[in-house]
Amino acid sequence: MRGDILKILITSDWYAPVINGVVTSVLNLEKNLRALGHEVKVLTLSEKIHSHKSDDVYYVKSMPALVYPDARVGFIKHRYYKEIVEWSPDIIHSQCEFSTFVMALLIAHKLHIPIVHTYHTVYEDYTHYFSPSEKYGKIAASVISFKLLEHTDKVIVPTEKVRKLLLGYGVDREIFTLPTGIDIEKFEKPLNEDRREELRAKYGIPDRNKIMLCLCRLAKEKNISELIEYFDRMALKNVTLLIAGGGPYYKELKKETENLCGGLSVVFTDMIPPEEVGDHYKLGDFFVSASTSETQGLTYIEALANGLPALCRKDTSIENVIIDNVNGYCYENYDEFCGFAKKLLNDAELRTRLSANALDTARKFSSRAFAENAVKIYTKAVEDKKSEVSVKLDIASELEKIFSALPKF
């Protein structure tokens, strides 16, 4: 640590070109830490069976894991260990609890540096991937989370929902609630009419149709089936439910739409290139989500940053993010969903007001502010670690004096 400049190693099992919330968070953090003048390197997993390096990113060879779609298991012993140790980071910010977490522990132990860990995923909501029993899956999630976090120095969580969950697990590390930031600037470019018409034509969406947009990773825990069911029950004409994104549940969801009421328009985009995500948000008249598995819900904030009012299933993860009659609505059942959806579809003035408020809300979640606050946590972690090491050295020194004064037999 030189003055106020930190050398920061970020570890994550997922990194570009993978597209998910963790990767988005890491990329934004990395970019803004560098903009603040800090040195940053990333240790992640290769999507192949061999390791490679690109600029300041180390990709460690890995193989597919069968527990979760797209998950991989990395080789803990890797050729970049020595190079990273010689670089001598001041702190490690780990983003995942699996292979790269173990790599982070080994480096931190070698260098006597702190680990700050961001707990992104509520594993209780993912038990269908690793346990035949939801009850025992939740117990396993709590025990494993507790055991892993005991090896960290500080923990970052995106919402109070996650903080309370970890406290319930018995986690006794210092926990900081810090909402993940997004790159607001990349969504500021307006969608011109030619591009709008091009995308509508690509997906076969009639000009007269309004668009309810669901943009996320298509996985079972996102509860997209509920949106399809509600859309079917509403039997709306001149409205398209646009389901944007790819994922392991894509084929299953397409099958679910085969028996919808005649004339209903449900469109799937499959995977979207990152540079086109903003255009797809701006296609929508409002954003919809039925998920309750979010730790924060970056897609919700991205939707707001694109001026979209949001209609989302009520959940503690979006308290003070989606605010009723300010930037959207939260629903708890079909009747509420139906009533709010019809208001948003039929009242242009309401959509305009909520859209302006959505933009104001999103500005509170800038990735620059997130990085600045993260640095404050890093600095505290480094100082606390130095104090801890100093105390241990003082104790060792005193013990040595005591033993040296004892008579020798």
Secondary structure as the mmCIF struct_conf table of DSSP 4:
data_model
#
loop_
_struct_conf.conf_type_id
_struct_conf.id
_struct_conf.beg_label_comp_id
_struct_conf.beg_label_asym_id
_struct_conf.beg_label_seq_id
_struct_conf.end_label_comp_id
_struct_conf.end_label_asym_id
_struct_conf.end_label_seq_id
STRN STRN1 ARG A 2 ARG A 2
TURN_TY1_P TURN_TY1_P1 GLY A 3 ASP A 4
STRN STRN2 ILE A 5 ILE A 5
STRN STRN3 LYS A 7 SER A 12
BEND BEND1 ASP A 13 ASP A 13
TURN_TY1_P TURN_TY1_P2 ALA A 16 PRO A 17
BEND BEND2 VAL A 18 VAL A 18
BEND BEND3 ASN A 20 ASN A 20
HELX_RH_AL_P HELX_RH_AL_P1 GLY A 21 ALA A 35
TURN_TY1_P TURN_TY1_P3 LEU A 36 GLY A 37
STRN STRN4 GLU A 39 LEU A 45
BEND BEND4 GLU A 47 HIS A 50
STRN STRN5 HIS A 52 SER A 54
TURN_TY1_P TURN_TY1_P4 ASP A 55 ASP A 56
STRN STRN6 VAL A 57 VAL A 60
STRN STRN7 SER A 62 PRO A 64
BEND BEND5 LEU A 66 TYR A 68
TURN_TY1_P TURN_TY1_P5 PRO A 69 ASP A 70
STRN STRN8 ARG A 72 GLY A 74
BEND BEND6 ILE A 76 LYS A 77
TURN_TY1_P TURN_TY1_P6 ARG A 79 TYR A 80
HELX_RH_AL_P HELX_RH_AL_P2 TYR A 81 TRP A 87
BEND BEND7 ASP A 90 ASP A 90
STRN STRN9 ILE A 91 SER A 94
BEND BEND8 GLU A 97 PHE A 98
HELX_RH_AL_P HELX_RH_AL_P3 SER A 99 LEU A 111
TURN_TY1_P TURN_TY1_P7 HIS A 112 HIS A 112
STRN STRN10 ILE A 115 THR A 118
HELX_RH_3T_P HELX_RH_3T_P1 TYR A 123 TYR A 126
HELX_RH_AL_P HELX_RH_AL_P4 THR A 127 PHE A 130
BEND BEND9 PRO A 132 PRO A 132
HELX_RH_AL_P HELX_RH_AL_P5 GLU A 134 LEU A 149
TURN_TY1_P TURN_TY1_P8 GLU A 150 HIS A 151
BEND BEND10 ASP A 153 ASP A 153
STRN STRN11 LYS A 154 VAL A 157
BEND BEND11 PRO A 158 THR A 159
HELX_RH_AL_P HELX_RH_AL_P6 GLU A 160 TYR A 169
TURN_TY1_P TURN_TY1_P9 GLY A 170 GLY A 170
BEND BEND12 ARG A 173 ARG A 173
STRN STRN12 GLU A 174 THR A 177
HELX_LH_PP_P HELX_LH_PP_P1 PRO A 179 GLY A 181
STRN STRN13 ILE A 182 ILE A 182
HELX_RH_3T_P HELX_RH_3T_P2 ILE A 184 PHE A 187
BEND BEND13 LYS A 189 LYS A 189
HELX_RH_AL_P HELX_RH_AL_P7 GLU A 193 TYR A 203
TURN_TY1_P TURN_TY1_P10 GLY A 204 GLY A 204
TURN_TY1_P TURN_TY1_P11 ASP A 207 ARG A 208
STRN STRN14 LYS A 210 LEU A 215
BEND BEND14 CYS A 216 CYS A 216
HELX_RH_3T_P HELX_RH_3T_P3 LYS A 220 LYS A 222
HELX_RH_AL_P HELX_RH_AL_P8 ILE A 224 MET A 234
TURN_TY1_P TURN_TY1_P12 ALA A 235 ALA A 235
BEND BEND15 LYS A 237 ASN A 238
STRN STRN15 VAL A 239 ALA A 244
STRN STRN16 GLY A 245 GLY A 245
TURN_TY1_P TURN_TY1_P13 PRO A 248 TYR A 249
HELX_RH_AL_P HELX_RH_AL_P9 TYR A 250 GLU A 256
TURN_TY1_P TURN_TY1_P14 THR A 257 ASN A 259
BEND BEND16 LEU A 260 LEU A 260
HELX_LH_PP_P HELX_LH_PP_P2 CYS A 261 CYS A 261
TURN_TY1_P TURN_TY1_P15 GLY A 262 GLY A 263
STRN STRN17 SER A 265 ASP A 270
BEND BEND17 MET A 271 MET A 271
HELX_RH_3T_P HELX_RH_3T_P4 PRO A 274 GLU A 276
HELX_RH_AL_P HELX_RH_AL_P10 VAL A 277 LEU A 283
BEND BEND18 ASP A 285 ASP A 285
STRN STRN18 PHE A 286 SER A 289
BEND BEND19 THR A 295 GLN A 296
HELX_RH_AL_P HELX_RH_AL_P11 LEU A 298 ALA A 305
TURN_TY1_P TURN_TY1_P16 ASN A 306 GLY A 307
STRN STRN19 ALA A 310 ARG A 313
HELX_RH_3T_P HELX_RH_3T_P5 THR A 316 ILE A 318
TURN_TY1_P TURN_TY1_P17 GLU A 319 VAL A 321
BEND BEND20 ILE A 322 ILE A 322
STRN STRN20 ASP A 324 ASP A 324
TURN_TY1_P TURN_TY1_P18 ASN A 325 ASN A 327
STRN STRN21 GLY A 328 TYR A 331
BEND BEND21 GLU A 332 ASN A 333
HELX_RH_AL_P HELX_RH_AL_P12 TYR A 334 ASN A 346
HELX_RH_AL_P HELX_RH_AL_P13 ALA A 348 ALA A 362
HELX_RH_3T_P HELX_RH_3T_P6 ARG A 363 PHE A 365
STRN STRN22 SER A 366 SER A 366
HELX_RH_AL_P HELX_RH_AL_P14 SER A 367 ALA A 405
BEND BEND22 LEU A 406 LEU A 406
HELX_LH_PP_P HELX_LH_PP_P3 PRO A 407 LYS A 408
#
